């Protein structure tokens, strides 16, 4: 398994430790881009002449997967803070999905039992692959990693080409694990629309498919709903070594 990662902005609060001028608090300001070393400059040029590529990758990821932050001429710091946070949200979505994919390999022929995330912490205030900022503040990703690296994890895998949803329980325990999983659909007002429970047993160092459905409108979404106005929470409860373990994930869009 090769190390893998993606990059995101630190929080607005961490940028405040390094930026000194109001004109610096913009997504593509000279100082911000000087602290984006992806891809590397390959020279001593300042600011990094390749930084626009890294900035563009974060921008396109946010614009494709998330609501674009609202531009505020009256409060540009608010806009900058929203962009910083949005890059972290995508960072978390991408990395957690990749870790889940590798962990589910425990039940496949490759018998993949781990993943090496790049990277944990930062050496300065800047754009990086880290899950913890220079100040010690957790990025969104660090919270996601705590969940997806849980000894017992639940994760929904969506295959768009054939509209198939698989929900797996993943275990790295040396003995079989039993428990209960719950899948619940909500609308964006927080109203519960549909819920189902599944008892499961996962063999040692393996995974179990608890749900497999094909057909988004016909069999997956709550009746009369479309994929833009609902979201799903999946959670699992199991007994592991005499301790109750809980884990949850969300499906924001299909």
N, C-alpha and C positions, 0 to 999 in steps of 0.2 A: 504494500500500500504506500503510494507516494503521499507526501504531505500535500495539503490543498488549502485554498483560502480565497477570500474576496476582501475588498477594502471598503472602508467607510470613514466618514468624518468622525472626529471626536465630538462631544457635546459642546454646546455654546459655552457652558461654564468652564470647560477646559480650554477652549479657545481664548477666553478672557485672560488666562494666565500668560498668553503669548502675544496677542494682538494689542497694539497700543494706539492705533488711530481709528476713528470711526469709518474711514474708507477701507479699512482692512476687513471689516465684518461683512464680506460678500463672498458668495460661493466661489467665484473665479477671480478673487482679488490676487494681486501679485504675491502678497505674503502667504496667503493660503496655498496658492499653487507652488510656491517655493518649498512648501512642506509636504508636497505630494511627490514621492519618488517612484511612482509607478506610471509608466515604465521608467527605469533608471535613466539619468541624463546621458551617461556614457562619456561625460566630460565635466569640466568645472564651470560650465555655463550656468548663469543665474538669471532668472529662476529656471528651474528644470524645463528645457524646451519640449520635453515629452509629456509634461504634466497634463496638458489639455486632453491627451488620450485617456488618462486615468480619470480625470474629472468627467469626461464625456461618458465613460462606462457607468459611473455612478448615476449621472443624470438620466441616461437612457433606461437604466434599470428601474429607477423611481417612476419615470413617466410611463413605462410599460405596465408595471405591476401595481402601482399605488396612485392615489389621487395626487396630482401635482400640487405642491405647496402654493398657497395663495400669495401672490406678490403684493406687498404693502409698501407704498411709497411713503406713507406716514410713519411707518415703523419698520424700517429695513432690517433691524436686528431680529424682529419676529420672523421675517421671511428667512433669514439666515439660519435661525434656530430650527425652523421647520425643516429646511433642507438637510441640516445636520442629522436631525432625528430620523427623517425618512430614509436617508442612506443607511442608517443603522437597522431600521426595520427590514429593509431588503436584505442587508447583510445577514441578519438572523434567519430570514426565510430561506435564503440560498444555502447557508451552511447547515442548518438543522435538517433540511431535506436531503443533503448529501450524506450527512452522518447517518440518518435513518436508512438511506439506501445501502450504505456499506454494512451497517449492523444487520440488516435483514438478510445479508449474505450468509449469516450463520446457519440458516436453514437451506442454503443452496449448495451446489457442488463445490464452489470455491471455499466454503467453510470459513468465510471472513469473520474474524472475531474482534476487529478493532479498526480504529481510524486515528490518524495523527493530524490534529488541527493546527494550522499555522495562522495566527499566532496568539499567544496569551496576553503579553503586556507590551507597553510602549517605552521607548527611550526618550521621547519628547512629545510635545503637543503637535500632532499633525495627522494627516491622512495615513491610515495603515490597515493591516489585516487583523489587528489586535481585537480581543474581546474585553480587555480592561484598559482604560485610558491611563495616561501618564500620572494623573492625579490619584489613581486608584479607583476612580468611579467606574462602575460596571457599565459597559455598553449593553444594548439590548441582546446581543449575541450571547453574552455570558449567562444571562438568565435562560436562554434557549438551550445552551449546552448542558446546563445543570439538569434540565428536563430530559433531553434526548439521550444523555449518557446515564440515565437512571438504570439501575440493575434490571428493572422491569419497565419497558416503555411500550407505549401504544402509538401507532402512526398510520395515517390514511394515505395510501398511494393511489393517485389518480392518473389513468392513462387516457389521454384525450382522443387518440386516434380511433379507439374502439369504445369510448365512453364507459370505461370500467373502473369501478372503485373497489379497492381491496383495503381492508383494515387489518393490520397485523399486530400481534403482541410479540414483543422481542424480549428474550431473556438471556442473560449471561450467567445464570446460576448453575451450579454443578448438579442440582437435583431438579426434578420436575416442579412446576409451579402451577397452582390453581387459583382462580379468582373470577371476578366478574367485570365485564366491560360494558360501558353505556355509551350510546351514540344519540346525541340530541341536536335537532335543528332549531334554530332561532331566527327571527327576523331582526332587523337592525334597531327595533325598539326594545329588544330583549324579551319578546314574547315567545314562549316555548311553543313550537308547532308540531313536533313529532319526536318521539323518543323510543328507543329499543334497547334491551339488555341481552347480553350473551355471556353464559358461563363458558369458561375455557380451561384448558390444561396445556401448558407448554413443556415439551421435553427438555432435558438438560441441554444447555448451550444451543438453543434453537429458537424457532419462532412458530407461531400458529396463525393461520388465516381465520379470522372470526367472521368476516363479512366479505362477500364477493358479489357485486351486483353490476349489471351491464344495462345501459340505457338511461341517460341522464334524466329526461323528463318522465319516462315511463316507470322507472323503478327506483330512482335514487332520491330525487328532490321531493319535498312535501307536495301534495296534490295542489295544483293551481299556482305553484310558485315557479320562478325562474332563478337562474344561478346568480343574478345580480342583487337580489333582495333577501337572500338568506345566507346563513353561515352555520357550520356544524362544529360542535364540541364533542371530542371523544375523550373518555377517561377510563382508567382501569384501577381496580383495587385488588391487591393480592397479599397473601401472607408469605413472607420470606424470612426464614430463620427466626421465626417467632415475632416478627415485626410486620406491622401493616404498612405496605408500600402503595403509594398513589402516584399516578402520572396522568397528564392530560396534554392534548394538542388541539389546535383549532384548524379548521378548513375555512379559509377566508373566501376562496373563489374556486370554481371548477371550470 
